[in-house]
Amino acid sequence: MLHRIPHAAELDDRRDAPRVDVEGRYSMRLDPCDGREPIICVLLDYSVTGMRLELPDSKMLPERVQILIGELSHNARVAWRKGNVVGIDFIDEHHSII
């Protein structure tokens, strides 16, 4: 089931941890967990609580997704969206991604 994801302008800056900017040098796989293949995204920045990703286009995403790192997967939710850039919050896995 797809849910409305807030636009970034609708949210206050509520970051719980400092971000590390990686200037788009890395890609990540995001599994929409809805039967589609994982989506290759550009990693823009990350922290212990989440990351900001650029999607290849404005694909619809469900609220809950998985971040795939090698053979590992991390439960996450889409916190906000602005065009093809999304903010991802890690769920129950803070500090385990870095």
C-alpha positions as CSV (number, residue, x, y, z in Angstrom):
1,M,0.0,0.0,0.0
2,L,1.4,3.4,-1.0
3,H,1.2,6.3,1.5
4,R,1.6,10.0,1.0
5,I,5.2,11.0,1.7
6,P,5.6,14.6,3.0
7,H,7.5,17.0,0.8
8,A,10.8,18.2,2.3
9,A,9.5,21.8,2.6
10,E,6.7,20.5,4.9
11,L,9.2,19.3,7.5
12,D,11.3,21.1,10.0
13,D,15.0,20.2,10.3
14,R,14.7,17.4,12.9
15,R,18.0,15.6,12.4
16,D,19.0,13.5,15.4
17,A,22.6,13.1,14.2
18,P,25.1,15.0,12.0
19,R,25.3,14.1,8.3
20,V,28.3,13.0,6.3
21,D,28.2,14.4,2.8
22,V,29.6,11.9,0.2
23,E,29.0,14.2,-2.8
24,G,27.3,11.5,-4.8
25,R,30.3,9.2,-5.1
26,Y,28.5,6.1,-4.0
27,S,25.4,4.3,-5.0
28,M,22.9,2.3,-2.8
29,R,20.2,-0.2,-3.6
30,L,16.8,0.5,-2.2
31,D,14.3,-2.4,-2.1
32,P,10.7,-1.1,-2.3
33,C,9.5,-4.4,-0.9
34,D,6.6,-4.5,-3.2
35,G,7.7,-7.1,-5.8
36,R,9.8,-4.6,-7.9
37,E,13.5,-5.1,-8.4
38,P,15.8,-3.0,-6.1
39,I,16.3,0.6,-7.3
40,I,19.9,1.8,-7.7
41,C,20.1,5.3,-6.0
42,V,22.9,7.8,-5.5
43,L,23.9,8.3,-1.9
44,L,24.0,12.0,-1.2
45,D,24.7,11.9,2.6
46,Y,24.2,9.7,5.6
47,S,24.2,9.6,9.4
48,V,23.6,6.9,12.0
49,T,19.9,7.6,11.8
50,G,19.3,7.8,8.1
51,M,20.4,8.9,4.6
52,R,19.5,11.1,1.7
53,L,19.2,9.3,-1.7
54,E,18.6,10.5,-5.2
55,L,16.4,8.1,-7.2
56,P,17.0,7.6,-10.9
57,D,13.5,9.2,-11.6
58,S,10.4,10.0,-9.6
59,K,9.4,6.4,-8.8
60,M,6.5,5.8,-6.4
61,L,7.7,4.3,-3.1
62,P,5.9,2.7,-0.2
63,E,6.4,4.1,3.3
64,R,8.5,1.1,4.4
65,V,11.6,0.1,2.3
66,Q,14.8,-1.8,2.8
67,I,18.3,-0.4,2.3
68,L,20.6,-3.1,0.8
69,I,24.3,-3.0,1.5
70,G,26.0,-6.0,0.0
71,E,24.3,-9.0,1.5
72,L,22.8,-7.0,4.4
73,S,19.4,-5.3,4.5
74,H,18.3,-2.6,6.9
75,N,14.6,-1.8,7.6
76,A,13.8,1.9,6.8
77,R,11.0,4.3,6.1
78,V,10.7,7.1,3.6
79,A,10.6,10.3,5.8
80,W,10.3,12.9,3.1
81,R,10.5,13.5,-0.6
82,K,11.4,16.4,-2.9
83,G,11.3,15.4,-6.6
84,N,13.6,12.4,-7.0
85,V,15.5,13.0,-3.7
86,V,14.2,11.1,-0.6
87,G,15.1,11.2,3.1
88,I,15.3,7.7,4.6
89,D,15.1,7.0,8.3
90,F,16.6,3.7,9.6
91,I,14.2,1.7,11.8
92,D,15.5,-0.1,14.9
93,E,19.0,-0.3,13.5
94,H,20.6,3.0,14.4
95,H,24.4,2.7,14.8
96,S,24.5,-0.6,12.9
97,I,24.9,0.9,9.4
98,I,28.2,2.7,9.9
